[in-house]
């Protein structure tokens, strides 16, 4: 994995998965339902920022740092989703959700703490 750059890795992932997903997608309903300009704008955002930026950054991190260290940070995804949901969509946070988020954060800290001698 370290021999190829993250851009080339992402290229091959998309090259293989895109045709497969396009062939399978009609099994789950109509391919295009109610296409609006806002949908195209979010599709461009998803493709450029999330896929290109996020995956390339993730693959670069995996090539630089040990995978066990980087993989533990994938558990930040629900924490970021809660934060963005609260900030962008004004979603309420209950004590149960905050407690669950705290447990996830504690787990990340425990996984990444230095080993005892």
Biopython code that builds the backbone (N, CA, C, O; Angstrom):
import numpy as np
from Bio.PDB.StructureBuilder import StructureBuilder

atoms = [
    (1, "UNK", "N", (0.822, -1.187, 0.000)),
    (1, "UNK", "CA", (0.000, 0.000, 0.000)),
    (1, "UNK", "C", (0.871, 1.259, 0.000)),
    (1, "UNK", "O", (0.494, 2.272, -0.589)),
    (2, "UNK", "N", (1.992, 1.203, 0.634)),
    (2, "UNK", "CA", (2.842, 2.384, 0.724)),
    (2, "UNK", "C", (3.557, 2.688, -0.587)),
    (2, "UNK", "O", (4.058, 3.796, -0.778)),
    (3, "UNK", "N", (3.607, 1.705, -1.495)),
    (3, "UNK", "CA", (4.337, 1.922, -2.749)),
    (3, "UNK", "C", (3.622, 2.907, -3.665)),
    (3, "UNK", "O", (4.269, 3.673, -4.379)),
    (4, "UNK", "N", (2.306, 2.891, -3.648)),
    (4, "UNK", "CA", (1.529, 3.783, -4.516)),
    (4, "UNK", "C", (1.030, 4.971, -3.712)),
    (4, "UNK", "O", (0.767, 4.858, -2.515)),
    (5, "UNK", "N", (0.901, 6.110, -4.377)),
    (5, "UNK", "CA", (0.404, 7.308, -3.717)),
    (5, "UNK", "C", (-1.087, 7.214, -3.430)),
    (5, "UNK", "O", (-1.787, 6.411, -4.047)),
    (6, "UNK", "N", (-1.573, 8.015, -2.512)),
    (6, "UNK", "CA", (-2.995, 7.964, -2.178)),
    (6, "UNK", "C", (-3.904, 8.319, -3.348)),
    (6, "UNK", "O", (-5.020, 7.807, -3.441)),
    (7, "UNK", "N", (-3.435, 9.197, -4.248)),
    (7, "UNK", "CA", (-4.266, 9.560, -5.389)),
    (7, "UNK", "C", (-4.500, 8.367, -6.301)),
    (7, "UNK", "O", (-5.614, 8.164, -6.783)),
    (8, "UNK", "N", (-3.451, 7.571, -6.545)),
    (8, "UNK", "CA", (-3.583, 6.402, -7.409)),
    (8, "UNK", "C", (-4.442, 5.328, -6.745)),
    (8, "UNK", "O", (-5.217, 4.650, -7.420)),
    (9, "UNK", "N", (-4.311, 5.170, -5.448)),
    (9, "UNK", "CA", (-5.151, 4.212, -4.728)),
    (9, "UNK", "C", (-6.615, 4.594, -4.850)),
    (9, "UNK", "O", (-7.462, 3.741, -5.116)),
    (10, "UNK", "N", (-6.918, 5.869, -4.658)),
    (10, "UNK", "CA", (-8.299, 6.335, -4.770)),
    (10, "UNK", "C", (-8.811, 6.166, -6.200)),
    (10, "UNK", "O", (-9.961, 5.779, -6.405)),
    (11, "UNK", "N", (-7.965, 6.453, -7.185)),
    (11, "UNK", "CA", (-8.357, 6.286, -8.578)),
    (11, "UNK", "C", (-8.815, 4.863, -8.845)),
    (11, "UNK", "O", (-9.858, 4.662, -9.467)),
    (12, "UNK", "N", (-8.063, 3.876, -8.393)),
    (12, "UNK", "CA", (-8.415, 2.483, -8.650)),
    (12, "UNK", "C", (-9.644, 2.057, -7.861)),
    (12, "UNK", "O", (-10.445, 1.260, -8.349)),
    (13, "UNK", "N", (-9.801, 2.576, -6.656)),
    (13, "UNK", "CA", (-11.012, 2.255, -5.885)),
    (13, "UNK", "C", (-12.253, 2.758, -6.603)),
    (13, "UNK", "O", (-13.246, 2.038, -6.708)),
    (14, "UNK", "N", (-12.204, 3.981, -7.096)),
    (14, "UNK", "CA", (-13.358, 4.556, -7.791)),
    (14, "UNK", "C", (-13.560, 3.869, -9.138)),
    (14, "UNK", "O", (-14.699, 3.619, -9.530)),
    (15, "UNK", "N", (-12.491, 3.562, -9.846)),
    (15, "UNK", "CA", (-12.592, 2.916, -11.151)),
    (15, "UNK", "C", (-13.270, 1.546, -11.044)),
    (15, "UNK", "O", (-14.027, 1.158, -11.934)),
    (16, "UNK", "N", (-13.004, 0.827, -9.978)),
    (16, "UNK", "CA", (-13.602, -0.497, -9.811)),
    (16, "UNK", "C", (-15.014, -0.394, -9.227)),
    (16, "UNK", "O", (-15.924, -1.086, -9.684)),
    (17, "UNK", "N", (-15.199, 0.456, -8.230)),
    (17, "UNK", "CA", (-16.491, 0.483, -7.537)),
    (17, "UNK", "C", (-17.579, 1.220, -8.307)),
    (17, "UNK", "O", (-18.745, 0.838, -8.208)),
    (18, "UNK", "N", (-17.253, 2.248, -9.061)),
    (18, "UNK", "CA", (-18.280, 3.039, -9.756)),
    (18, "UNK", "C", (-19.118, 2.196, -10.716)),
    (18, "UNK", "O", (-20.344, 2.261, -10.639)),
    (19, "UNK", "N", (-18.525, 1.407, -11.618)),
    (19, "UNK", "CA", (-19.366, 0.605, -12.515)),
    (19, "UNK", "C", (-20.200, -0.434, -11.771)),
    (19, "UNK", "O", (-21.354, -0.678, -12.125)),
    (20, "UNK", "N", (-19.621, -1.037, -10.750)),
    (20, "UNK", "CA", (-20.365, -2.042, -9.982)),
    (20, "UNK", "C", (-21.564, -1.401, -9.294)),
    (20, "UNK", "O", (-22.670, -1.942, -9.336)),
    (21, "UNK", "N", (-21.349, -0.256, -8.665)),
    (21, "UNK", "CA", (-22.447, 0.420, -7.967)),
    (21, "UNK", "C", (-23.508, 0.917, -8.930)),
    (21, "UNK", "O", (-24.696, 0.868, -8.614)),
    (22, "UNK", "N", (-23.104, 1.393, -10.092)),
    (22, "UNK", "CA", (-24.090, 1.831, -11.085)),
    (22, "UNK", "C", (-24.924, 0.664, -11.611)),
    (22, "UNK", "O", (-26.115, 0.827, -11.878)),
    (23, "UNK", "N", (-24.314, -0.506, -11.761)),
    (23, "UNK", "CA", (-25.059, -1.675, -12.228)),
    (23, "UNK", "C", (-26.026, -2.193, -11.171)),
    (23, "UNK", "O", (-27.114, -2.659, -11.510)),
    (24, "UNK", "N", (-25.653, -2.121, -9.916)),
    (24, "UNK", "CA", (-26.474, -2.664, -8.835)),
    (24, "UNK", "C", (-27.542, -1.666, -8.367)),
    (24, "UNK", "O", (-28.575, -2.084, -7.843)),
    (25, "UNK", "N", (-27.319, -0.377, -8.540)),
    (25, "UNK", "CA", (-28.217, 0.638, -7.987)),
    (25, "UNK", "C", (-29.672, 0.536, -8.454)),
    (25, "UNK", "O", (-30.558, 0.823, -7.649)),
    (26, "UNK", "N", (-29.983, 0.146, -9.701)),
    (26, "UNK", "CA", (-31.411, 0.030, -10.069)),
    (26, "UNK", "C", (-32.172, -1.024, -9.262)),
    (26, "UNK", "O", (-33.402, -0.992, -9.220)),
    (27, "UNK", "N", (-31.472, -1.943, -8.631)),
    (27, "UNK", "CA", (-32.139, -2.945, -7.805)),
    (27, "UNK", "C", (-32.745, -2.329, -6.546)),
    (27, "UNK", "O", (-33.583, -2.953, -5.895)),
    (28, "UNK", "N", (-32.336, -1.133, -6.202)),
    (28, "UNK", "CA", (-32.794, -0.488, -4.979)),
    (28, "UNK", "C", (-33.768, 0.658, -5.244)),
    (28, "UNK", "O", (-34.053, 1.439, -4.336)),
    (29, "UNK", "N", (-34.275, 0.772, -6.448)),
    (29, "UNK", "CA", (-35.243, 1.822, -6.781)),
    (29, "UNK", "C", (-34.810, 2.559, -8.020)),
    (29, "UNK", "O", (-33.787, 2.231, -8.621)),
    (30, "UNK", "N", (-35.587, 3.559, -8.409)),
    (30, "UNK", "CA", (-35.216, 4.320, -9.616)),
    (30, "UNK", "C", (-33.865, 5.011, -9.443)),
    (30, "UNK", "O", (-33.529, 5.490, -8.360)),
    (31, "UNK", "N", (-33.112, 5.051, -10.519)),
    (31, "UNK", "CA", (-31.779, 5.646, -10.456)),
    (31, "UNK", "C", (-31.860, 7.147, -10.201)),
    (31, "UNK", "O", (-31.107, 7.672, -9.380)),
    (32, "UNK", "N", (-32.760, 7.846, -10.888)),
    (32, "UNK", "CA", (-32.945, 9.285, -10.680)),
    (32, "UNK", "C", (-34.414, 9.503, -10.348)),
    (32, "UNK", "O", (-35.294, 9.085, -11.099)),
    (33, "UNK", "N", (-34.673, 10.153, -9.232)),
    (33, "UNK", "CA", (-36.052, 10.366, -8.795)),
    (33, "UNK", "C", (-36.494, 11.792, -9.087)),
    (33, "UNK", "O", (-37.196, 12.038, -10.068)),
    (34, "UNK", "N", (-36.094, 12.716, -8.254)),
    (34, "UNK", "CA", (-36.528, 14.104, -8.370)),
    (34, "UNK", "C", (-35.279, 14.982, -8.366)),
    (34, "UNK", "O", (-34.924, 15.562, -7.339)),
    (35, "UNK", "N", (-34.627, 15.076, -9.500)),
    (35, "UNK", "CA", (-33.353, 15.779, -9.582)),
    (35, "UNK", "C", (-33.557, 17.288, -9.544)),
    (35, "UNK", "O", (-34.277, 17.852, -10.368)),
    (36, "UNK", "N", (-32.914, 17.932, -8.575)),
    (36, "UNK", "CA", (-32.975, 19.381, -8.407)),
    (36, "UNK", "C", (-31.546, 19.931, -8.438)),
    (36, "UNK", "O", (-30.600, 19.178, -8.204)),
    (37, "UNK", "N", (-31.369, 21.212, -8.718)),
    (37, "UNK", "CA", (-30.012, 21.792, -8.731)),
    (37, "UNK", "C", (-29.267, 21.624, -7.406)),
    (37, "UNK", "O", (-28.048, 21.454, -7.398)),
    (38, "UNK", "N", (-29.986, 21.670, -6.298)),
    (38, "UNK", "CA", (-29.316, 21.510, -5.006)),
    (38, "UNK", "C", (-28.717, 20.103, -4.869)),
    (38, "UNK", "O", (-27.688, 19.922, -4.219)),
    (39, "UNK", "N", (-29.368, 19.116, -5.484)),
    (39, "UNK", "CA", (-28.830, 17.754, -5.454)),
    (39, "UNK", "C", (-27.504, 17.677, -6.204)),
    (39, "UNK", "O", (-26.568, 17.012, -5.761)),
    (40, "UNK", "N", (-27.434, 18.356, -7.332)),
    (40, "UNK", "CA", (-26.189, 18.366, -8.099)),
    (40, "UNK", "C", (-25.088, 19.099, -7.337)),
    (40, "UNK", "O", (-23.926, 18.694, -7.375)),
    (41, "UNK", "N", (-25.451, 20.166, -6.652)),
    (41, "UNK", "CA", (-24.456, 20.901, -5.867)),
    (41, "UNK", "C", (-23.893, 20.026, -4.751)),
    (41, "UNK", "O", (-22.683, 20.019, -4.524)),
    (42, "UNK", "N", (-24.758, 19.285, -4.051)),
    (42, "UNK", "CA", (-24.273, 18.402, -2.988)),
    (42, "UNK", "C", (-23.500, 17.215, -3.551)),
    (42, "UNK", "O", (-22.589, 16.706, -2.898)),
    (43, "UNK", "N", (-23.850, 16.768, -4.755)),
    (43, "UNK", "CA", (-23.092, 15.693, -5.391)),
    (43, "UNK", "C", (-21.668, 16.148, -5.714)),
    (43, "UNK", "O", (-20.713, 15.397, -5.513)),
    (44, "UNK", "N", (-21.528, 17.366, -6.209)),
    (44, "UNK", "CA", (-20.198, 17.917, -6.490)),
    (44, "UNK", "C", (-19.406, 18.064, -5.188)),
    (44, "UNK", "O", (-18.217, 17.747, -5.145)),
    (45, "UNK", "N", (-20.059, 18.544, -4.134)),
    (45, "UNK", "CA", (-19.395, 18.659, -2.836)),
    (45, "UNK", "C", (-18.937, 17.297, -2.340)),
    (45, "UNK", "O", (-17.804, 17.139, -1.886)),
    (46, "UNK", "N", (-19.829, 16.312, -2.430)),
    (46, "UNK", "CA", (-19.499, 14.955, -1.973)),
    (46, "UNK", "C", (-18.309, 14.399, -2.757)),
    (46, "UNK", "O", (-17.395, 13.813, -2.176)),
    (47, "UNK", "N", (-18.327, 14.585, -4.067)),
    (47, "UNK", "CA", (-17.263, 14.040, -4.904)),
    (47, "UNK", "C", (-15.935, 14.759, -4.681)),
    (47, "UNK", "O", (-14.881, 14.126, -4.646)),
    (48, "UNK", "N", (-15.988, 16.076, -4.531)),
    (48, "UNK", "CA", (-14.736, 16.823, -4.439)),
    (48, "UNK", "C", (-14.175, 16.858, -3.023)),
    (48, "UNK", "O", (-13.005, 16.539, -2.815)),
    (49, "UNK", "N", (-14.980, 17.235, -2.064)),
    (49, "UNK", "CA", (-14.466, 17.398, -0.702)),
    (49, "UNK", "C", (-14.373, 16.066, 0.029)),
    (49, "UNK", "O", (-13.322, 15.719, 0.568)),
    (50, "UNK", "N", (-15.476, 15.320, 0.044)),
    (50, "UNK", "CA", (-15.503, 14.093, 0.836)),
    (50, "UNK", "C", (-14.646, 13.007, 0.203)),
    (50, "UNK", "O", (-13.758, 12.455, 0.852)),
    (51, "UNK", "N", (-14.908, 12.703, -1.051)),
    (51, "UNK", "CA", (-14.172, 11.606, -1.688)),
    (51, "UNK", "C", (-12.731, 12.006, -1.967)),
    (51, "UNK", "O", (-11.797, 11.380, -1.465)),
    (52, "UNK", "N", (-12.554, 13.046, -2.764)),
    (52, "UNK", "CA", (-11.190, 13.413, -3.155)),
    (52, "UNK", "C", (-10.376, 13.862, -1.955)),
    (52, "UNK", "O", (-9.274, 13.360, -1.734)),
    (53, "UNK", "N", (-10.895, 14.791, -1.183)),
    (53, "UNK", "CA", (-10.134, 15.304, -0.043)),
    (53, "UNK", "C", (-10.024, 14.324, 1.110)),
    (53, "UNK", "O", (-8.932, 14.046, 1.607)),
    (54, "UNK", "N", (-11.167, 13.805, 1.528)),
    (54, "UNK", "CA", (-11.184, 12.927, 2.701)),
    (54, "UNK", "C", (-10.445, 11.622, 2.496)),
    (54, "UNK", "O", (-9.609, 11.237, 3.314)),
    (55, "UNK", "N", (-10.754, 10.939, 1.399)),
    (55, "UNK", "CA", (-10.101, 9.653, 1.170)),
    (55, "UNK", "C", (-8.612, 9.802, 0.881)),
    (55, "UNK", "O", (-7.811, 8.982, 1.328)),
    (56, "UNK", "N", (-8.243, 10.818, 0.153)),
    (56, "UNK", "CA", (-6.814, 11.006, -0.115)),
    (56, "UNK", "C", (-6.078, 11.315, 1.187)),
    (56, "UNK", "O", (-4.983, 10.802, 1.417)),
    (57, "UNK", "N", (-6.669, 12.144, 2.032)),
    (57, "UNK", "CA", (-6.046, 12.417, 3.337)),
    (57, "UNK", "C", (-5.965, 11.150, 4.171)),
    (57, "UNK", "O", (-4.948, 10.888, 4.813)),
    (58, "UNK", "N", (-7.039, 10.359, 4.162)),
    (58, "UNK", "CA", (-7.056, 9.106, 4.936)),
    (58, "UNK", "C", (-5.984, 8.143, 4.423)),
    (58, "UNK", "O", (-5.240, 7.563, 5.213)),
    (59, "UNK", "N", (-5.908, 7.975, 3.117)),
    (59, "UNK", "CA", (-4.911, 7.058, 2.555)),
    (59, "UNK", "C", (-3.497, 7.576, 2.801)),
    (59, "UNK", "O", (-2.581, 6.784, 3.025)),
    (60, "UNK", "N", (-3.311, 8.873, 2.763)),
    (60, "UNK", "CA", (-1.985, 9.426, 3.061)),
    (60, "UNK", "C", (-1.622, 9.134, 4.519)),
    (60, "UNK", "O", (-0.502, 8.713, 4.810)),
    (61, "UNK", "N", (-2.568, 9.357, 5.432)),
    (61, "UNK", "CA", (-2.299, 9.052, 6.844)),
    (61, "UNK", "C", (-1.957, 7.578, 7.032)),
    (61, "UNK", "O", (-1.066, 7.243, 7.812)),
    (62, "UNK", "N", (-2.658, 6.698, 6.322)),
    (62, "UNK", "CA", (-2.387, 5.261, 6.439)),
    (62, "UNK", "C", (-0.997, 4.906, 5.908)),
    (62, "UNK", "O", (-0.404, 3.918, 6.340)),
    (63, "UNK", "N", (-0.477, 5.702, 4.981)),
    (63, "UNK", "CA", (0.851, 5.409, 4.449)),
    (63, "UNK", "C", (1.960, 5.977, 5.325)),
    (63, "UNK", "O", (3.105, 5.536, 5.232)),
    (64, "UNK", "N", (1.635, 6.952, 6.176)),
    (64, "UNK", "CA", (2.647, 7.600, 6.998)),
    (64, "UNK", "C", (2.691, 7.022, 8.412)),
    (64, "UNK", "O", (3.767, 6.803, 8.970)),
    (65, "UNK", "N", (1.510, 6.777, 8.985)),
    (65, "UNK", "CA", (1.424, 6.317, 10.369)),
    (65, "UNK", "C", (0.968, 4.870, 10.423)),
    (65, "UNK", "O", (0.414, 4.362, 9.448)),
    (66, "UNK", "N", (1.193, 4.191, 11.553)),
    (66, "UNK", "CA", (0.708, 2.811, 11.677)),
    (66, "UNK", "C", (-0.817, 2.754, 11.533)),
    (66, "UNK", "O", (-1.535, 3.609, 12.052)),
    (67, "UNK", "N", (-1.288, 1.747, 10.831)),
    (67, "UNK", "CA", (-2.728, 1.662, 10.568)),
    (67, "UNK", "C", (-3.540, 1.517, 11.849)),
    (67, "UNK", "O", (-4.675, 1.992, 11.905)),
    (68, "UNK", "N", (-3.000, 0.885, 12.864)),
    (68, "UNK", "CA", (-3.749, 0.745, 14.114)),
    (68, "UNK", "C", (-3.993, 2.098, 14.767)),
    (68, "UNK", "O", (-5.038, 2.306, 15.384)),
    (69, "UNK", "N", (-3.053, 3.012, 14.640)),
    (69, "UNK", "CA", (-3.220, 4.347, 15.212)),
    (69, "UNK", "C", (-4.231, 5.154, 14.415)),
    (69, "UNK", "O", (-5.099, 5.809, 14.992)),
    (70, "UNK", "N", (-4.125, 5.111, 13.094)),
    (70, "UNK", "CA", (-5.021, 5.900, 12.247)),
    (70, "UNK", "C", (-6.441, 5.345, 12.308)),
    (70, "UNK", "O", (-7.404, 6.112, 12.337)),
    (71, "UNK", "N", (-6.578, 4.032, 12.326)),
    (71, "UNK", "CA", (-7.905, 3.418, 12.305)),
    (71, "UNK", "C", (-8.720, 3.790, 13.538)),
    (71, "UNK", "O", (-9.943, 3.905, 13.456)),
    (72, "UNK", "N", (-8.069, 3.976, 14.663)),
    (72, "UNK", "CA", (-8.826, 4.320, 15.865)),
    (72, "UNK", "C", (-9.512, 5.671, 15.736)),
    (72, "UNK", "O", (-10.523, 5.917, 16.394)),
    (73, "UNK", "N", (-8.978, 6.545, 14.902)),
    (73, "UNK", "CA", (-9.591, 7.858, 14.733)),
    (73, "UNK", "C", (-10.839, 7.810, 13.851)),
    (73, "UNK", "O", (-11.561, 8.803, 13.752)),
    (74, "UNK", "N", (-11.101, 6.674, 13.211)),
    (74, "UNK", "CA", (-12.364, 6.554, 12.476)),
    (74, "UNK", "C", (-13.549, 6.591, 13.426)),
    (74, "UNK", "O", (-14.675, 6.865, 13.009)),
    (75, "UNK", "N", (-13.303, 6.316, 14.696)),
    (75, "UNK", "CA", (-14.376, 6.405, 15.688)),
    (75, "UNK", "C", (-14.761, 7.854, 15.981)),
    (75, "UNK", "O", (-15.735, 8.099, 16.693)),
    (76, "UNK", "N", (-14.010, 8.814, 15.444)),
    (76, "UNK", "CA", (-14.403, 10.220, 15.576)),
    (76, "UNK", "C", (-15.582, 10.567, 14.663)),
    (76, "UNK", "O", (-16.203, 11.616, 14.831)),
    (77, "UNK", "N", (-15.890, 9.710, 13.714)),
    (77, "UNK", "CA", (-16.970, 9.985, 12.774)),
    (77, "UNK", "C", (-18.297, 10.285, 13.476)),
    (77, "UNK", "O", (-18.934, 11.285, 13.146)),
    (78, "UNK", "N", (-18.739, 9.458, 14.432)),
    (78, "UNK", "CA", (-20.009, 9.813, 15.082)),
    (78, "UNK", "C", (-19.928, 11.103, 15.892)),
    (78, "UNK", "O", (-20.920, 11.824, 16.004)),
    (79, "UNK", "N", (-18.773, 11.397, 16.452)),
    (79, "UNK", "CA", (-18.618, 12.635, 17.224)),
    (79, "UNK", "C", (-18.742, 13.837, 16.283)),
    (79, "UNK", "O", (-19.423, 14.811, 16.602)),
    (80, "UNK", "N", (-18.084, 13.765, 15.127)),
    (80, "UNK", "CA", (-18.176, 14.854, 14.150)),
    (80, "UNK", "C", (-19.593, 14.971, 13.594)),
    (80, "UNK", "O", (-20.074, 16.079, 13.356)),
    (81, "UNK", "N", (-20.268, 13.835, 13.385)),
    (81, "UNK", "CA", (-21.645, 13.872, 12.886)),
    (81, "UNK", "C", (-22.569, 14.532, 13.907)),
    (81, "UNK", "O", (-23.438, 15.320, 13.536)),
    (82, "UNK", "N", (-22.389, 14.219, 15.180)),
    (82, "UNK", "CA", (-23.204, 14.862, 16.221)),
    (82, "UNK", "C", (-22.956, 16.367, 16.253)),
    (82, "UNK", "O", (-23.894, 17.159, 16.344)),
    (83, "UNK", "N", (-21.695, 16.748, 16.179)),
    (83, "UNK", "CA", (-21.348, 18.167, 16.232)),
    (83, "UNK", "C", (-21.916, 18.923, 15.037)),
    (83, "UNK", "O", (-22.517, 19.985, 15.197)),
    (84, "UNK", "N", (-21.723, 18.373, 13.831)),
    (84, "UNK", "CA", (-22.242, 19.045, 12.635)),
    (84, "UNK", "C", (-23.769, 19.052, 12.613)),
    (84, "UNK", "O", (-24.375, 20.029, 12.171)),
    (85, "UNK", "N", (-24.394, 17.977, 13.085)),
    (85, "UNK", "CA", (-25.851, 17.953, 13.156)),
    (85, "UNK", "C", (-26.382, 19.031, 14.086)),
    (85, "UNK", "O", (-27.410, 19.653, 13.818)),
    (86, "UNK", "N", (-25.666, 19.241, 15.176)),
    (86, "UNK", "CA", (-26.075, 20.279, 16.126)),
    (86, "UNK", "C", (-25.854, 21.669, 15.530)),
    (86, "UNK", "O", (-26.723, 22.536, 15.637)),
    (87, "UNK", "N", (-24.696, 21.884, 14.904)),
    (87, "UNK", "CA", (-24.370, 23.208, 14.381)),
    (87, "UNK", "C", (-25.125, 23.557, 13.101)),
    (87, "UNK", "O", (-25.610, 24.679, 12.956)),
    (88, "UNK", "N", (-25.229, 22.612, 12.181)),
    (88, "UNK", "CA", (-25.825, 22.894, 10.875)),
    (88, "UNK", "C", (-27.348, 22.762, 10.894)),
    (88, "UNK", "O", (-28.058, 23.610, 10.354)),
    (89, "UNK", "N", (-27.847, 21.684, 11.525)),
    (89, "UNK", "CA", (-29.281, 21.400, 11.468)),
    (89, "UNK", "C", (-30.010, 21.700, 12.777)),
    (89, "UNK", "O", (-31.205, 21.434, 12.899)),
    (90, "UNK", "N", (-29.299, 22.247, 13.742)),
    (90, "UNK", "CA", (-29.893, 22.605, 15.032)),
    (90, "UNK", "C", (-30.566, 21.410, 15.701)),
    (90, "UNK", "O", (-31.637, 21.540, 16.293)),
    (91, "UNK", "N", (-29.920, 20.231, 15.601)),
    (91, "UNK", "CA", (-30.462, 19.027, 16.228)),
    (91, "UNK", "C", (-30.193, 19.066, 17.727)),
    (91, "UNK", "O", (-29.126, 19.507, 18.154)),
    (92, "UNK", "N", (-31.150, 18.609, 18.524)),
    (92, "UNK", "CA", (-30.939, 18.608, 19.971)),
    (92, "UNK", "C", (-30.019, 17.463, 20.389)),
    (92, "UNK", "O", (-29.987, 16.411, 19.750)),
    (93, "UNK", "N", (-29.282, 17.680, 21.456)),
    (93, "UNK", "CA", (-28.432, 16.637, 22.023)),
    (93, "UNK", "C", (-28.974, 16.256, 23.397)),
    (93, "UNK", "O", (-29.110, 17.102, 24.280)),
    (94, "UNK", "N", (-29.278, 14.982, 23.563)),
    (94, "UNK", "CA", (-29.767, 14.510, 24.857)),
    (94, "UNK", "C", (-28.585, 14.074, 25.710)),
    (94, "UNK", "O", (-27.460, 13.948, 25.225)),
    (95, "UNK", "N", (-28.860, 13.849, 26.980)),
    (95, "UNK", "CA", (-27.795, 13.384, 27.878)),
    (95, "UNK", "C", (-27.308, 12.001, 27.475)),
    (95, "UNK", "O", (-26.126, 11.691, 27.629)),
    (96, "UNK", "N", (-28.206, 11.168, 26.960)),
    (96, "UNK", "CA", (-27.805, 9.830, 26.513)),
    (96, "UNK", "C", (-26.820, 9.923, 25.346)),
    (96, "UNK", "O", (-25.830, 9.194, 25.306)),
    (97, "UNK", "N", (-27.095, 10.822, 24.398)),
    (97, "UNK", "CA", (-26.197, 10.986, 23.250)),
    (97, "UNK", "C", (-24.858, 11.555, 23.696)),
    (97, "UNK", "O", (-23.808, 11.109, 23.234)),
    (98, "UNK", "N", (-24.890, 12.532, 24.590)),
    (98, "UNK", "CA", (-23.638, 13.096, 25.100)),
    (98, "UNK", "C", (-22.838, 12.048, 25.873)),
    (98, "UNK", "O", (-21.611, 12.010, 25.782)),
    (99, "UNK", "N", (-23.527, 11.202, 26.630)),
    (99, "UNK", "CA", (-22.843, 10.119, 27.352)),
    (99, "UNK", "C", (-22.205, 9.127, 26.399)),
    (99, "UNK", "O", (-21.079, 8.682, 26.617)),
    (100, "UNK", "N", (-22.929, 8.779, 25.335)),
    (100, "UNK", "CA", (-22.373, 7.866, 24.331)),
    (100, "UNK", "C", (-21.165, 8.490, 23.644)),
    (100, "UNK", "O", (-20.169, 7.808, 23.402)),
    (101, "UNK", "N", (-21.244, 9.779, 23.329)),
    (101, "UNK", "CA", (-20.115, 10.472, 22.705)),
    (101, "UNK", "C", (-18.918, 10.502, 23.650)),
    (101, "UNK", "O", (-17.777, 10.348, 23.213)),
    (102, "UNK", "N", (-19.173, 10.700, 24.934)),
    (102, "UNK", "CA", (-18.077, 10.685, 25.911)),
    (102, "UNK", "C", (-17.429, 9.309, 25.973)),
    (102, "UNK", "O", (-16.207, 9.207, 26.084)),
    (103, "UNK", "N", (-18.226, 8.251, 25.902)),
    (103, "UNK", "CA", (-17.654, 6.899, 25.907)),
    (103, "UNK", "C", (-16.803, 6.644, 24.671)),
    (103, "UNK", "O", (-15.754, 6.005, 24.758)),
    (104, "UNK", "N", (-17.249, 7.139, 23.523)),
    (104, "UNK", "CA", (-16.452, 7.004, 22.296)),
    (104, "UNK", "C", (-15.130, 7.750, 22.458)),
    (104, "UNK", "O", (-14.075, 7.224, 22.105)),
    (105, "UNK", "N", (-15.182, 8.968, 22.988)),
    (105, "UNK", "CA", (-13.963, 9.762, 23.186)),
    (105, "UNK", "C", (-13.015, 9.065, 24.160)),
    (105, "UNK", "O", (-11.806, 9.041, 23.932)),
    (106, "UNK", "N", (-13.549, 8.501, 25.237)),
    (106, "UNK", "CA", (-12.713, 7.770, 26.201)),
    (106, "UNK", "C", (-12.069, 6.562, 25.531)),
    (106, "UNK", "O", (-10.902, 6.258, 25.779)),
    (107, "UNK", "N", (-12.835, 5.873, 24.679)),
    (107, "UNK", "CA", (-12.276, 4.725, 23.957)),
    (107, "UNK", "C", (-11.123, 5.123, 23.053)),
    (107, "UNK", "O", (-10.116, 4.417, 22.983)),
    (108, "UNK", "N", (-11.259, 6.245, 22.361)),
    (108, "UNK", "CA", (-10.170, 6.717, 21.492)),
    (108, "UNK", "C", (-8.940, 7.051, 22.321)),
    (108, "UNK", "O", (-7.817, 6.736, 21.928)),
    (109, "UNK", "N", (-9.150, 7.685, 23.463)),
    (109, "UNK", "CA", (-8.019, 8.015, 24.340)),
    (109, "UNK", "C", (-7.346, 6.742, 24.840)),
    (109, "UNK", "O", (-6.118, 6.662, 24.855)),
    (110, "UNK", "N", (-8.126, 5.752, 25.247)),
    (110, "UNK", "CA", (-7.550, 4.506, 25.760)),
    (110, "UNK", "C", (-6.780, 3.741, 24.678)),
    (110, "UNK", "O", (-5.729, 3.159, 24.945)),
    (111, "UNK", "N", (-7.312, 3.751, 23.469)),
    (111, "UNK", "CA", (-6.630, 3.051, 22.382)),
    (111, "UNK", "C", (-5.284, 3.696, 22.045)),
    (111, "UNK", "O", (-4.321, 2.998, 21.726)),
    (112, "UNK", "N", (-5.220, 5.009, 22.115)),
    (112, "UNK", "CA", (-4.016, 5.735, 21.696)),
    (112, "UNK", "C", (-3.061, 6.065, 22.821)),
    (112, "UNK", "O", (-2.049, 6.723, 22.577)),
    (113, "UNK", "N", (-3.332, 5.641, 24.037)),
    (113, "UNK", "CA", (-2.399, 5.942, 25.115)),
    (113, "UNK", "C", (-1.128, 5.125, 24.921)),
    (113, "UNK", "O", (-1.168, 4.033, 24.355)),
    (114, "UNK", "N", (-0.007, 5.652, 25.390)),
    (114, "UNK", "CA", (1.255, 4.936, 25.234)),
    (114, "UNK", "C", (1.254, 3.643, 26.060)),
    (114, "UNK", "O", (0.631, 3.567, 27.120)),
    (115, "UNK", "N", (1.943, 2.662, 25.567)),
    (115, "UNK", "CA", (2.041, 1.376, 26.270)),
    (115, "UNK", "C", (2.899, 1.545, 27.531)),
    (115, "UNK", "O", (3.867, 2.306, 27.561)),
    (116, "UNK", "N", (2.507, 0.815, 28.549)),
    (116, "UNK", "CA", (3.301, 0.867, 29.791)),
    (116, "UNK", "C", (4.553, 0.030, 29.636)),
    (116, "UNK", "O", (4.568, -0.983, 28.935)),
    (117, "UNK", "N", (5.601, 0.475, 30.304)),
    (117, "UNK", "CA", (6.884, -0.231, 30.199)),
    (117, "UNK", "C", (6.866, -1.528, 30.987)),
    (117, "UNK", "O", (7.863, -2.250, 31.010)),
]
sb = StructureBuilder()
sb.init_structure("model")
sb.init_model(0)
sb.init_chain("A")
sb.init_seg("    ")
for serial, (resi, resn, name, xyz) in enumerate(atoms, 1):
    if name == "N":
        sb.init_residue(resn, " ", resi, " ")
    sb.init_atom(name, np.array(xyz, "f"), 0.0, 1.0, " ", f" {name:<3s}", serial, name[0])
structure = sb.get_structure()
